[in-house]
Amino acid sequence: HTQYMLRLPTDAPEPLDKGLLTMADYAGGMLFLDEEVAKERGVVLEELRLGRDAQTRIFEKALGIILAGTLYPERLTIGKKELIEKFTRRQCVDYYKKWYRPDRMGVVVVGDIDPALVEKKIKELFSVIPAAADAEPLPVFGAPEHKEVRAGIITDPEMPVSTSMIVFTRPPRRDRAVGDYRQGLERDFAYGIYNDRLKELTLKDNPPFKDAGAGDYWPMIGMDIVAIYSMAEMKKEKKALAALVTEAERIRRHGVLPEELEEQKKRTSEALRAAVEEKDKMESSG
């Protein structure tokens, strides 16, 4: 998805009015002038050039292993150099009309405002955007099921440490009800306990890795990706990987200790309590 955000003062009506007009232009009024398209082509090519670092190279190769059989490794957001160099204004316009349409949009305004007045302005500005006559459904790509464990080794001369990663795909997480929020807390507690155990290992003599952890990565419409990882000295990869698997398997077989769970509850409660106490000193988004 694409998200446009504007932060505006609300002590006078003009900034909000201009902000909504700008959003409406993004949503349905783009002209794609030839000179602007040519200028932006150069910007994207420079972004592509600057982004060719070791992390990007490794990420792209890893994606080819983790999501083999999907379009994700083939359709990286920035695109391919040869296509960026020759795309046309007509292609920009066609893409814009195909996907920038009312049934795929949402407009959200949050702040010290009059809701009824802002709703009226939104309707006036955005209702003129025509509905697509042949609206194509949004394609959703999940991870293809496979029985085998996929594995790969990626090397790069610029990487000073060795990273081991075990990746799982699962149905996408949705936070739409209290039950969803509760499940999210359960997952966060599980990650917290696992990460605490890994941190303890780093404090021992001759630890298996320098750093390690687990968490959600790369949330997408069609799936979520969960990963456990470690960063270790060269030639300690096998030891690091074994430690990751051992701690995960220990939790799977035996669960967790009551005091470990209580520690996670205590941390979360304390963080929420502190956030409430400090709310007048924080920006409203937080």
CORVENLIN-V628203 format. One record per backbone hydrogen bond with DSSP energy under -1.0 kcal/mol. NH is the residue of the N-H (numbers start at 0). CO is the residue of the C=O. Records with the same first field share a line. If there is no record, write none. Layout:
NH->CO  CO
//
This chain:
16->12
17->13
18->14
19->15
20->16
21->17
22->18
23->19
24->20
25->21
26->22
27->23
28->24
36->32
37->33
38->34
39->35
40->36
41->37
42->38
43->39
44->40
45->41
46->42
47->43
48->44
49->45
50->46
51->48
52->50
56->52
57->53
58->54
59->55
60->56
61->57
62->58
63->59
65->61
66->62
69->66
74->70
78->75
83->79
84->80
86->82
91->87
92->88
93->89
94->90
95->91
96->92
97->93
98->94
99->95
100->98
103->100
104->101
112->110
117->113
118->114
119->115
120->116
121->117
122->118
123->119
124->120
125->121
126->122
128->125
158->155
161->231
163->229
165->227
167->225
169->223
180->176
181->177
182->178
183->179
184->180
185->181
186->182
187->183
188->184
189->185
190->186
191->187
192->188
193->189
194->190
195->191
196->192
197->193
198->194
199->195
200->196
201->197
203->200
209->230
210->230
212->228
214->226
216->224
219->222
223->169
224->216
225->167
226->214
227->165
228->212
229->163
230->210
231->161
235->232
239->235
240->236
241->237
242->238
243->239
244->240
245->241
246->242
247->243
248->244
249->245
250->246
251->247
252->248
253->249
254->250
260->256
261->257
262->258
263->259
264->260
265->261
266->262
267->263
268->264
269->265
270->266
271->267
272->268
273->269
274->270
275->271
276->272
277->273
278->275
280->277
281->278
285->282
//
